[in-house]
Amino acid sequence: MTTFKTTALACAGLSLLVSNTVQAASDQQNSITDSQNRKPSSAKASHRSEHIHVHADPHSYAATTSSIADKLPTTFLQQTQTTNVVTHQVIEDMTPQTMEDVARYVPGISIGNNFGGTQDDLMKRGFGATDDGSILRNGVRMPTGRNFDLATTERVEVLKGPASLFYGMQEPGGVINVITKQPRKTWGGSLGTTWSSLGGGYGQADVGGPLTRELSFRLIGSFKNENYWRNFGANKQKLVSPSLHYEHNRLTVDVSYEWSHYNNTLDRGAVFSNGKSISGPQKRLDESWTASFGDRHLLSSSLQYRLTQHDRLRLSGGWNHDNYHDRQADPTSYNATTGVLTRRFRSNTGTIRANGYTSLDYISDHVLWGMKHDLVIGADYENRRQDQGTFLDGTRTGGFYPANPVYGLLKPGGSVNTSNSNRHLNINSASGYIKDNIHLGHGLILAPGVRYQWFHINTGNGRPYVQATDSSYTRPLPFIALVYQPMKNISFYGDYSQSFTPNEIDSGSVLEGGYKPTMGRQFEVGARYQDRFLTADVTLYNIHKKNVQQSAGLDDSGNTIQRLAGLVGSKGIEASMTGKLTRHLNILANYAFTYARILRDTPADEGKLVANVAKHTGGGYLTYETPLPWLKTTMRIGAGARYVGRRAGDLNNTFWLPAYTTVDAFASWHTGRLLGHDTSLQVNATNLANKAYFVSTAGTPMRVSWGQGRTVHVGIEVGF
């Protein structure tokens, strides 16, 4: 739980009828705030039917602007694709701990193979994988692992559908951008600590302010040591994150860095036999030494120079490096007659995951031939690298009874798996792109765009090393969208987009069949409504994707078999409502119908539903805020529920995960007059009914992840 002294964004009248001073909403790509004076124009005055209203309320669940679809701030009603924003207030109230928690507030997102609860795998509109590159931090692709941190995150923006136009090698389901907190403009800070009902908890410190008239900084540090929610284990992390902001005349520079050391529980979860779990959520089926651990470094920067009041150049870049290790206790077989589970030790003894990215953009807004153009022209380069060292496999060990487990029988040691060691992946990508939002008048916006994508992929593994792939691919990726805003509160939109990305074989996996990159395309139509701080939208879409990477069980060595399906389709409808119903009430509600299935493949798999993707998901959250009559205290209370429908557990749909509903609640009190400091107290309860449920599978009944049981967090924070 965190209290922030948030400065409300200025309500900017970006009207084409009036000259005004514009303070644009923070740019999602690098969170830079621009100020510019707009002069009146007779050409602009001709577009009287276009309505642009920008509002900002730091306590609203609604975001009235977003930058993820256009690389520049765009008002909600004029966005050319479906976007969802998890605002700072939602994060502050709900205190999500992982990207899986954040996904509860966005329609159409399912949880995939989270590798024993240690990695993000979010399936957007039915598509996604553990290392699909769809999670960004300030616009930079992140490596495998957990990529959300409560202490450093300002908000999260989600772009639905193919996002290759600006974000390159991507799945057709969409991308998620985690935007971090920027340096403080005034001096201030906070200290906070949170206690967990599981035992332990976490704390953080946040301080910053202006060092000079042009230079400001922020320093965030956090520490976590919280017991795992099952019968043993703990999640631990240390984090330090400094950032700098420099602004001089037309030049703006932002630089941020984050270092973290993590040691998290790796829980393979449940084993299914005859369509149900062989044990309950209380007792684990692995050992106390199972964990994923390592060190991660993240660096991002942005340099922006304003050429004129209508033109600017932006140079963005980022680098991240993750030194990863793990120890696994993997189930290999279960005898339903004897009740014995056979397990084995496995370990990645050291894997380096690193991404580097840079882009140069020219951004302008001009009136040409009586039409306003919001133009982005750019080029980017990206390198993705993964090098795995020795992979260990232990012998299969029986004698473990899930009904009455005795731990310590399986020892953490094994021999070298030569075929799965020395894995190497290197991808280089270079592209150029252009997009122009053309304001035609009469409420119409036409947005054409295109990207020319090139990438080279080099993969191999084994001792001795055997090269598997060394190929280059190129492809133009067109984009077109049309927005129609007939009145100030309503707009309609439609778009067509494509995606293109290499298929990446996960560590501990083998590929069955030949290699090809994957391609996707989407048609989408939707409608939006906005009334100040209340927004609502509904979208219908249809996606086709070729050469889809699927998990097809385990081989004799315990490796996950991955193969490419010929064609997978996903179609559905998404609806959401967020924002203020009244001065006291905030709502967050969403629903998604997602029909994702294999359209063309082997006869055994054709027509099967995509694993882990529920047809029906939805949820609602209602929050009430009111002042109290002492010490100028404000109280916020809220509660809500999340429903996830029945899902296929594997490629062949041989077993199913049952539907579930969980209930969460929170209450917070904030005062600015307790001992002369801003002070807040907050209580969050997740899974109040302590519902036993399953989050996802790894495509096999041997690896099914449990959902977390009832957990209560109590936090206090003092500002200064």
GUNUKOL-812015 format. One record per residue (C-alpha): residue number from 1; x, y negated, z. Coordinates in steps of 0.001 Angstrom, whole numbers. Example, Ala and Ser with C-alpha at 12.3 -4.5 7.8 and 13.67 -1.06 7.14 Angstrom:
2
R   i       x       y       z
R   1   12300    4500    7800
R   2   13670    1060    7140
This chain:
720
R   i       x       y       z
R   1       0       0       0
R   2    1428   -3329    -992
R   3     394   -6952    -503
R   4    1406   -9313   -3192
R   5    1350  -13057   -3464
R   6      25  -13046   -6993
R   7    -201  -16325   -8838
R   8   -3342  -16285  -10938
R   9   -2715  -16668  -14637
R  10   -3967  -19977  -15970
R  11   -7330  -19758  -17741
R  12   -6092  -20575  -21206
R  13   -8499  -21905  -23772
R  14   -6948  -20403  -26855
R  15   -9774  -21919  -28839
R  16   -9201  -22733  -32478
R  17  -11456  -25779  -31999
R  18   -9490  -27676  -29385
R  19   -5854  -28534  -28815
R  20   -4628  -27318  -25457
R  21   -1688  -26097  -23451
R  22   -1418  -22345  -23528
R  23     112  -20243  -20814
R  24     -21  -16796  -22364
R  25    -594  -13744  -20252
R  26    2643  -11883  -19447
R  27    3861  -10085  -22535
R  28    3607   -6320  -22035
R  29    6754   -5518  -23971
R  30    9018   -7504  -21659
R  31    6692   -9359  -19267
R  32    7893  -12806  -20359
R  33    5592  -15771  -19780
R  34    5587  -18406  -22523
R  35    4357  -21989  -22424
R  36    3620  -23912  -25582
R  37    1656  -26949  -26716
R  38    -774  -26437  -29551
R  39   -1717  -29381  -31780
R  40   -5172  -29810  -33275
R  41   -5571  -28653  -36837
R  42   -8356  -29250  -39295
R  43   -7691  -25795  -40721
R  44   -8252  -24278  -37314
R  45  -11403  -26277  -36811
R  46  -12973  -24497  -39746
R  47  -13082  -21217  -37814
R  48  -15939  -22229  -35556
R  49  -17438  -18758  -35368
R  50  -14367  -17222  -33648
R  51  -14686  -17054  -29873
R  52  -11571  -16650  -27709
R  53  -11861  -16761  -23929
R  54   -9033  -15845  -21557
R  55   -9730  -15511  -17843
R  56   -7599  -14201  -15033
R  57   -8623  -13009  -11581
R  58   -5934  -11256   -9530
R  59   -8604   -9333   -7573
R  60  -10501   -7979  -10578
R  61  -10209   -4426  -11871
R  62  -10593   -5751  -15425
R  63   -7768   -6937  -17670
R  64   -8905   -9590  -20127
R  65   -5697   -9484  -22179
R  66   -3227   -6785  -23206
R  67     -50   -6686  -25316
R  68     483   -2975  -25894
R  69   -1298   -2815  -29271
R  70     136   -5986  -30843
R  71    3433   -6768  -29049
R  72    1872  -10099  -28135
R  73    -921  -11068  -25716
R  74   -4323  -10359  -27283
R  75   -7703  -11011  -25708
R  76   -9842   -7988  -24887
R  77  -12500   -8603  -27539
R  78   -9955   -9092  -30349
R  79   -7726   -6055  -29785
R  80   -7404   -3880  -32884
R  81   -7189    -485  -31111
R  82   -8546    1113  -27953
R  83   -6586      16  -24892
R  84   -7062     654  -21178
R  85   -5291   -1233  -18406
R  86   -4811     -81  -14819
R  87   -4471   -3486  -13199
R  88   -2390   -4512  -10222
R  89   -5486   -4635   -8021
R  90   -6398   -1034   -8884
R  91   -2862      67   -8020
R  92   -2930   -1915   -4782
R  93   -6279    -435   -3693
R  94   -5832    3174   -4829
R  95   -2064    3500   -4110
R  96   -1430    6201   -6770
R  97    1702    8254   -6172
R  98    2243    9691   -9684
R  99    1185    9158  -13294
R 100   -1370   11930  -12742
R 101   -3031    9747  -10107
R 102   -2992    6749  -12475
R 103   -4659    8860  -15191
R 104   -7794    9233  -13029
R 105   -8760    5671  -13933
R 106   -8348    6045  -17716
R 107  -10854    7993  -19861
R 108   -9716   10821  -22116
R 109   -6513   11849  -20299
R 110   -5913   15424  -19108
R 111   -3009   16929  -17165
R 112    -768   19381  -19027
R 113    2164   21510  -17881
R 114    3622   19428  -15034
R 115    6432   21937  -14389
R 116    5492   22787  -10841
R 117    4414   19239   -9993
R 118    7760   17642  -10913
R 119    7130   16162  -14388
R 120    4605   13968  -16167
R 121    2615   15706  -18897
R 122    -412   13587  -19808
R 123   -2533   14777  -22721
R 124   -4174   11801  -24412
R 125   -7254   12680  -26438
R 126   -6129   16314  -26399
R 127   -2473   15790  -27396
R 128     721   15638  -25382
R 129    3656   17607  -24006
R 130    6098   17478  -21117
R 131    8741   15575  -23081
R 132    6706   13906  -25816
R 133    8155   10444  -25121
R 134    4731    8859  -24693
R 135    5507    7277  -21319
R 136    7367    3974  -21571
R 137    8864    1681  -18952
R 138    8705   -1948  -20113
R 139    8456    -645  -23682
R 140   11392    1794  -23437
R 141   10820    5552  -23835
R 142   11375    7465  -20598
R 143   12943   10916  -20114
R 144   11179   13925  -18655
R 145   10277   13630  -14973
R 146    8132   11405  -12790
R 147    7939    7900  -14274
R 148    5658    5974  -11945
R 149    6735    4346   -8692
R 150    4322    2466   -6460
R 151    6982      89   -5143
R 152    8053   -1272   -8539
R 153    4940   -1089  -10744
R 154    2887   -4178  -11565
R 155     351   -2559  -13912
R 156     -44     216  -16492
R 157   -1281    -258  -20074
R 158   -2531    2599  -22265
R 159   -2851    2536  -26062
R 160   -5102    5264  -27445
R 161   -4572    7044  -30743
R 162   -1446    7121  -32970
R 163     994    4452  -31775
R 164    3864    4986  -34202
R 165    3457    1549  -35828
R 166    5327    -154  -32970
R 167    6501    2774  -30830
R 168    8001    5134  -33381
R 169    8174    8864  -32734
R 170    4912    9535  -30897
R 171    2107   12045  -30501
R 172   -1253   10979  -32054
R 173   -2977   10752  -28656
R 174   -1396    7480  -27554
R 175    1280    5901  -25354
R 176    1406    4704  -21744
R 177    3525    1693  -20730
R 178    4472    1173  -17082
R 179    5165   -2532  -16526
R 180    7389   -3350  -13572
R 181    7283   -6322  -11213
R 182    9117   -9435  -12363
R 183   11309  -11804  -10305
R 184    9457  -14113   -7921
R 185    9040  -17761   -8894
R 186    8876  -18843   -5236
R 187   10758  -17470   -2252
R 188    9055  -14645    -433
R 189    9178  -11024     513
R 190    7524   -8191    2367
R 191    8302   -5165    4520
R 192    5964   -2189    4580
R 193    5714    1324    5879
R 194    3160    4081    5268
R 195    2461    7161    7377
R 196    1153   10369    5821
R 197   -1186   12864    7462
R 198    1099   15554    6005
R 199    3998   14288    8085
R 200    6584   11668    7214
R 201    5792    8923    4737
R 202    7510    6105    2907
R 203    8610    2491    3311
R 204    9706    -388    1145
R 205   11260   -3847    1165
R 206   10652   -6503   -1483
R 207   12378   -9901   -1542
R 208   13081  -12542   -4145
R 209   12877  -16105   -5326
R 210   14671  -18807   -7354
R 211   18462  -18884   -7054
R 212   18658  -22047   -9166
R 213   16171  -24097  -11152
R 214   16648  -21722  -14104
R 215   17494  -18374  -12465
R 216   15309  -16218  -10204
R 217   15687  -12702   -8839
R 218   13890   -9860   -7115
R 219   15206   -6906   -5140
R 220   13033   -3895   -4294
R 221   14118    -949   -2201
R 222   12110    2069   -1087
R 223   12588    5312     804
R 224   10333    8364     871
R 225   10409   11505    2984
R 226    6964   13103    2983
R 227    6059   16692    3752
R 228    4586   18691     905
R 229     857   19350    1196
R 230    1191   23167    1218
R 231    2790   25317    3927
R 232    6390   24153    3359
R 233    8493   21722    1358
R 234    9094   17954    1198
R 235    9367   15196   -1399
R 236   12249   12773    -924
R 237   13426    9715   -2837
R 238   15691    6689   -2439
R 239   15264    3752   -4839
R 240   16940     375   -5424
R 241   15709   -1987   -8151
R 242   17137   -5508   -8753
R 243   15895   -7817  -11535
R 244   16801  -11261  -12889
R 245   14891  -13873  -14897
R 246   16647  -16786  -16630
R 247   14878  -19581  -18481
R 248   16558  -22572  -20129
R 249   14856  -24744  -22737
R 250   13878  -22341  -25546
R 251   15773  -19334  -24192
R 252   14335  -16717  -21831
R 253   16253  -13676  -20559
R 254   15026  -10796  -18384
R 255   17198   -7997  -17028
R 256   16163   -5215  -14647
R 257   17860   -2106  -13283
R 258   16650     825  -11207
R 259   18548    3595   -9468
R 260   16838    6484   -7741
R 261   17900    9720   -6095
R 262   15123   12312   -5917
R 263   14641   15753   -4381
R 264   11112   17048   -4991
R 265    9289   20286   -4290
R 266    8948   22552   -7331
R 267    5820   24623   -6743
R 268    4863   27111   -9464
R 269    1406   27203   -7873
R 270   -1058   30011   -8428
R 271   -1083   33292  -10340
R 272   -4285   34361  -12089
R 273   -5416   37973  -12424
R 274   -8751   39014  -13898
R 275   -9690   35357  -14361
R 276   -9112   34113  -10800
R 277   -6302   33198   -8438
R 278   -4752   36011   -6417
R 279   -4265   33704   -3397
R 280   -5535   30489   -1853
R 281   -3930   27022   -1726
R 282   -2623   27323    1842
R 283     357   29646    1254
R 284    2899   29252   -1520
R 285    4135   32080   -3725
R 286    7719   30840   -4001
R 287   10553   29977   -1589
R 288   11707   27016     500
R 289   14732   26385   -1748
R 290   12682   25660   -4904
R 291   13185   22033   -5934
R 292   14044   19590   -8699
R 293   16714   17042   -7790
R 294   19021   14501   -9370
R 295   19859   10853   -9988
R 296   18238    8496  -12460
R 297   19402    5143  -13863
R 298   17140    2769  -15801
R 299   18214    -482  -17457
R 300   15998   -2777  -19534
R 301   16523   -6255  -20928
R 302   14859   -8804  -23146
R 303   16135  -11988  -24748
R 304   13642  -14354  -26333
R 305   14356  -17550  -28246
R 306   11634  -19919  -29414
R 307   12475  -21298  -32843
R 308    9419  -23575  -33026
R 309    6145  -23813  -31140
R 310    4806  -21154  -33536
R 311    7867  -18920  -34080
R 312   10103  -16870  -31798
R 313   12707  -14132  -31909
R 314   12816  -11377  -29318
R 315   15652   -8908  -28791
R 316   14698   -6034  -26479
R 317   16699   -3085  -25290
R 318   16857    -355  -22726
R 319   18821    2656  -21545
R 320   18060    5434  -19107
R 321   20040    8402  -17840
R 322   18785   11309  -15735
R 323   21156   13894  -14228
R 324   18700   16711  -13482
R 325   18923   20063  -11664
R 326   16360   22582  -10465
R 327   15867   25885   -8638
R 328   12801   27989   -9470
R 329   11153   31070   -8015
R 330    9170   32249  -11012
R 331    6463   34936  -10918
R 332    7013   37488  -13684
R 333    4278   40116  -13131
R 334    1483   41076  -10759
R 335     152   44550   -9975
R 336   -3533   44229   -9131
R 337   -3627   47782   -7761
R 338    -787   47431   -5252
R 339   -1113   43678   -4691
R 340    2624   43171   -5320
R 341    3941   40065   -7080
R 342    7316   40367   -8820
R 343    9409   37193   -8897
R 344   12834   36049  -10045
R 345   15270   33181   -9471
R 346   15873   30729  -12330
R 347   17892   27516  -12399
R 348   18939   24639  -14640
R 349   22337   23941  -13078
R 350   22683   20582  -14778
R 351   20883   18712  -17564
R 352   21637   15224  -18870
R 353   18635   13400  -20335
R 354   19361    9997  -21834
R 355   17507    7533  -24079
R 356   18740    4317  -25667
R 357   16566    1787  -27481
R 358   16849   -1645  -29092
R 359   14460   -3728  -31214
R 360   14489   -7130  -32867
R 361   11135   -8832  -33510
R 362   10091  -12005  -35274
R 363    6742  -13157  -33865
R 364    4747  -16072  -35253
R 365    1279  -17583  -35428
R 366     624  -19838  -38415
R 367   -2300  -21083  -40474
R 368   -1914  -20161  -44141
R 369   -4566  -20717  -46806
R 370   -7035  -21666  -44096
R 371   -6520  -18425  -42122
R 372   -4640  -17950  -38868
R 373   -1983  -15186  -38909
R 374    -556  -13454  -35825
R 375    2476  -11834  -37419
R 376    5033   -9359  -36037
R 377    7980   -8244  -38176
R 378   10651   -6075  -36628
R 379   13120   -3228  -36684
R 380   14248    -793  -34011
R 381   16817    1897  -33341
R 382   16562    4722  -30827
R 383   18738    7580  -29631
R 384   17430   10488  -27546
R 385   19849   13004  -26088
R 386   19502   16082  -23885
R 387   22376   18368  -22904
R 388   21764   21338  -20659
R 389   24565   23217  -18945
R 390   24386   26713  -17541
R 391   21001   28354  -17118
R 392   20830   31102  -14483
R 393   18463   34064  -14342
R 394   18115   36353  -11347
R 395   16940   39939  -11232
R 396   13241   40722  -10894
R 397   12403   41308   -7233
R 398    9209   42911   -5944
R 399    7909   43556   -2445
R 400    6094   40200   -2186
R 401    2432   40374   -1123
R 402     521   37112   -1814
R 403   -2192   38201     647
R 404     414   38382    3446
R 405    3586   36643    2201
R 406    6981   37248    3755
R 407    9539   34690    2585
R 408   13277   35164    2155
R 409   13172   38339      66
R 410   14165   36450   -3095
R 411   17671   34958   -2955
R 412   18760   31851   -4952
R 413   21332   33411   -7251
R 414   21630   34946  -10692
R 415   23713   35526  -13803
R 416   24150   33283  -16840
R 417   21379   33437  -19435
R 418   23574   32949  -22500
R 419   20701   32407  -24955
R 420   19136   29682  -22828
R 421   22344   27889  -21766
R 422   24237   25119  -23506
R 423   21052   23666  -24999
R 424   21627   20495  -27028
R 425   19184   17961  -28513
R 426   20092   14736  -30286
R 427   17627   12518  -32175
R 428   18497    9278  -33936
R 429   15740    7064  -35288
R 430   15678    3794  -37236
R 431   12625    1985  -38563
R 432   11211   -1263  -39845
R 433    7621   -2423  -39292
R 434    5186   -5269  -39935
R 435    1702   -6101  -38688
R 436    -425   -9172  -39390
R 437   -3647   -9998  -37541
R 438   -5413  -12208  -40092
R 439   -8277  -14325  -38709
R 440  -10551  -14530  -41741
R 441  -13206  -16675  -40087
R 442  -16824  -15931  -39223
R 443  -15561  -13682  -36384
R 444  -13586  -11334  -38670
R 445  -10005  -10194  -38073
R 446   -8214   -7984  -40604
R 447   -5034   -6290  -39312
R 448   -2906   -4438  -41892
R 449     457   -2961  -40982
R 450    3054    -380  -41976
R 451    6125    1290  -40500
R 452    8858    3069  -42428
R 453   10175    5777  -40103
R 454   13470    7686  -40379
R 455   14832   10159  -37888
R 456   17535   12820  -37732
R 457   17256   15756  -35322
R 458   20082   18055  -34285
R 459   19346   20949  -31919
R 460   20938   24180  -30843
R 461   21771   26368  -27873
R 462   23495   29506  -26687
R 463   26894   30877  -25790
R 464   28371   30961  -28332
R 465   26558   27846  -29570
R 466   24139   28355  -32473
R 467   22758   25345  -34320
R 468   19006   25609  -34882
R 469   18072   22316  -36569
R 470   20093   19648  -38393
R 471   17654   17733  -40571
R 472   16506   14238  -41503
R 473   12962   13118  -42252
R 474   11427    9878  -43568
R 475    7834    8756  -43873
R 476    5825    5526  -44319
R 477    3095    5141  -41685
R 478     245    2818  -42730
R 479   -2136    1072  -40336
R 480   -5344    -874  -40956
R 481   -7914   -2326  -38573
R 482  -10935   -4607  -38739
R 483  -12451   -6517  -35795
R 484  -15809   -8309  -35974
R 485  -16866  -10628  -33155
R 486  -20379  -11910  -33946
R 487  -20796  -13618  -30558
R 488  -18634  -14637  -27645
R 489  -19363  -11553  -25484
R 490  -19416   -8700  -28036
R 491  -17080   -7333  -30697
R 492  -16871   -4267  -32939
R 493  -13734   -2666  -34351
R 494  -12471     168  -36499
R 495   -8989    1361  -37363
R 496   -6944    4006  -39155
R 497   -3462    4971  -37973
R 498    -826    7690  -38325
R 499    1879    9304  -36194
R 500    5111   11135  -37015
R 501    7520   12750  -34568
R 502    9891   15694  -34205
R 503    8794   18753  -32266
R 504   11069   19181  -29248
R 505   11583   22595  -27706
R 506   11449   22380  -23901
R 507   14182   23741  -21682
R 508   13496   27359  -20721
R 509   11579   27933  -23972
R 510   12064   29742  -27274
R 511   10574   28825  -30661
R 512    8614   31464  -32531
R 513    8633   30824  -36280
R 514   10124   27959  -38315
R 515   10650   24314  -37411
R 516    8739   21333  -38794
R 517    8021   17797  -37500
R 518    4490   16996  -36446
R 519    2195   14466  -38139
R 520   -1144   13025  -37080
R 521   -3844   10660  -38276
R 522   -6860    9053  -36629
R 523  -10086    7281  -37588
R 524  -11662    5253  -34793
R 525  -14634    2909  -34319
R 526  -15789    1147  -31182
R 527  -17606   -1718  -29516
R 528  -16605   -4010  -26645
R 529  -18384   -6281  -24190
R 530  -16898   -8917  -21886
R 531  -18532  -11282  -19408
R 532  -15707  -13131  -17671
R 533  -14213  -10535  -15315
R 534  -16381   -7588  -16384
R 535  -15381   -5564  -19449
R 536  -16921   -2498  -21087
R 537  -16189    -498  -24215
R 538  -17240    2639  -26066
R 539  -15176    4424  -28736
R 540  -15642    7296  -31183
R 541  -12567    8894  -32763
R 542  -11423   11785  -34928
R 543   -7788   12998  -34905
R 544   -6068   15666  -37010
R 545   -2532   16825  -36228
R 546    -325   19197  -38237
R 547    2403   21475  -36833
R 548    1275   21314  -33222
R 549    3618   22807  -30619
R 550    1768   25332  -28448
R 551    2711   27492  -25450
R 552    2035   31163  -26226
R 553    2915   32974  -23000
R 554    6272   34390  -21822
R 555    8822   36617  -23522
R 556   10599   39553  -21871
R 557   13250   37198  -20455
R 558   10679   34916  -18837
R 559   11136   32092  -21355
R 560    8049   30194  -22493
R 561    7227   31104  -26091
R 562    6425   28023  -28169
R 563    5016   28111  -31666
R 564    3576   25641  -34170
R 565    -150   25759  -34966
R 566   -1098   24764  -38508
R 567   -3742   22128  -37726
R 568   -5356   20934  -34505
R 569   -8305   18549  -34370
R 570   -9696   16376  -31612
R 571  -12838   14314  -31757
R 572  -14830   12661  -29054
R 573  -16275    9656  -27368
R 574  -14859    7492  -24566
R 575  -16623    4850  -22499
R 576  -15468    2669  -19632
R 577  -16575    -269  -17501
R 578  -14216   -2222  -15259
R 579  -14314   -5483  -13395
R 580  -16504   -7569  -11150
R 581  -20224   -6883  -10890
R 582  -20634   -9674   -8348
R 583  -18386  -11904   -6273
R 584  -18034   -9051   -3764
R 585  -18280   -5889   -5905
R 586  -15700   -4361   -8271
R 587  -16474   -1329  -10420
R 588  -14282    1141  -12230
R 589  -16164    3788  -14223
R 590  -15345    5964  -17223
R 591  -16483    9019  -19167
R 592  -14901   11032  -21977
R 593  -16106   13856  -24192
R 594  -13040   15484  -25796
R 595  -13466   18372  -28239
R 596   -9912   19535  -29030
R 597   -9499   22853  -30867
R 598   -7252   24713  -33296
R 599   -8589   24252  -36827
R 600   -6040   26252  -38820
R 601   -3704   28938  -37465
R 602   -3495   32709  -37083
R 603   -6883   34503  -37085
R 604   -6506   35266  -33364
R 605   -6142   31576  -32440
R 606   -8221   29725  -35039
R 607  -11175   27972  -33434
R 608   -9762   28237  -29899
R 609   -9889   25243  -27571
R 610   -6644   23447  -26706
R 611   -5382   24525  -23284
R 612   -5797   22124  -20330
R 613   -8219   19826  -22183
R 614  -11685   19611  -20614
R 615  -14639   18700  -22803
R 616  -16144   16508  -20081
R 617  -14265   14204  -17698
R 618  -15396   11113  -15865
R 619  -15400    9164  -12672
R 620  -16529    6066  -10866
R 621  -15186    3824   -8124
R 622  -16983     991   -6335
R 623  -15205   -1528   -4112
R 624  -16711   -4146   -1786
R 625  -14767   -7203    -576
R 626  -15892   -9658    2102
R 627  -14342  -12172    4520
R 628  -14480  -11463    8263
R 629  -15081  -14188   10858
R 630  -11725  -13990   12647
R 631   -8138  -14880   11719
R 632   -9208  -15559    8131
R 633   -9329  -11833    7487
R 634  -10477  -10235    4231
R 635  -11753   -6660    4183
R 636  -11952   -4383    1146
R 637  -13598    -960    1213
R 638  -14148    1437   -1672
R 639  -15003    5000   -2582
R 640  -15388    7060   -5732
R 641  -15377   10480   -7358
R 642  -13591   12132  -10273
R 643  -15009   15043  -12311
R 644  -12983   17338  -14600
R 645  -14786   20053  -16551
R 646  -13876   23650  -17308
R 647  -10670   24074  -19336
R 648   -8944   26847  -21273
R 649   -5873   28173  -19496
R 650   -3848   29362  -22479
R 651   -3526   29303  -26253
R 652   -5770   32358  -26757
R 653   -8406   31190  -24219
R 654   -8028   34434  -22220
R 655   -8637   32704  -18883
R 656  -10224   29454  -17718
R 657   -9720   26843  -15016
R 658  -13011   26004  -13258
R 659  -14513   22508  -13163
R 660  -13998   20392  -10062
R 661  -14950   17096   -8423
R 662  -12828   15205   -5910
R 663  -13782   12236   -3724
R 664  -11439    9420   -2620
R 665  -11885    6356    -391
R 666   -9941    3429    1061
R 667  -10271     478    3428
R 668   -7939   -2491    3822
R 669   -7735   -5594    5977
R 670   -5612   -8628    5173
R 671   -4952  -11713    7265
R 672   -2640  -14660    6759
R 673   -2627  -15754   10409
R 674   -1370  -12829   12459
R 675    1789  -14012   14248
R 676    2249  -16543   11462
R 677    2696  -13928    8715
R 678     633  -12378    5945
R 679    -263   -8969    7330
R 680   -2226   -6108    5841
R 681   -3420   -2734    7055
R 682   -4711     -94    4655
R 683   -6060    3456    4896
R 684   -6332    5693    1811
R 685   -7898    9148    1771
R 686   -7626   11430   -1280
R 687   -9672   14599   -1824
R 688  -11814   13826    1216
R 689  -13732   17114    1001
R 690  -10440   19061     808
R 691  -11607   20664   -2429
R 692   -9521   23606   -3680
R 693   -8992   23113   -7420
R 694   -6520   23654  -10245
R 695   -4921   20775  -12134
R 696   -3393   22560  -15139
R 697   -1461   25563  -16439
R 698    1825   26125  -18251
R 699     -28   28167  -20881
R 700     228   31401  -18888
R 701   -1730   32873  -15938
R 702    1605   33181  -14110
R 703    1951   29381  -13728
R 704   -1134   27467  -12637
R 705    -822   24222  -10644
R 706   -2976   23577   -7591
R 707   -4514   20173   -6970
R 708   -3437   18424   -3776
R 709   -5508   18973    -644
R 710   -6911   16271    1608
R 711   -4291   13617    2396
R 712   -4585   10407    4413
R 713   -2113    7525    4181
R 714   -2068    4667    6692
R 715     112    1691    5830
R 716    1011   -1690    7234
R 717    2837   -4502    5488
R 718    4091   -7870    6667
R 719    4885  -10695    4268
R 720    7264  -13568    4843
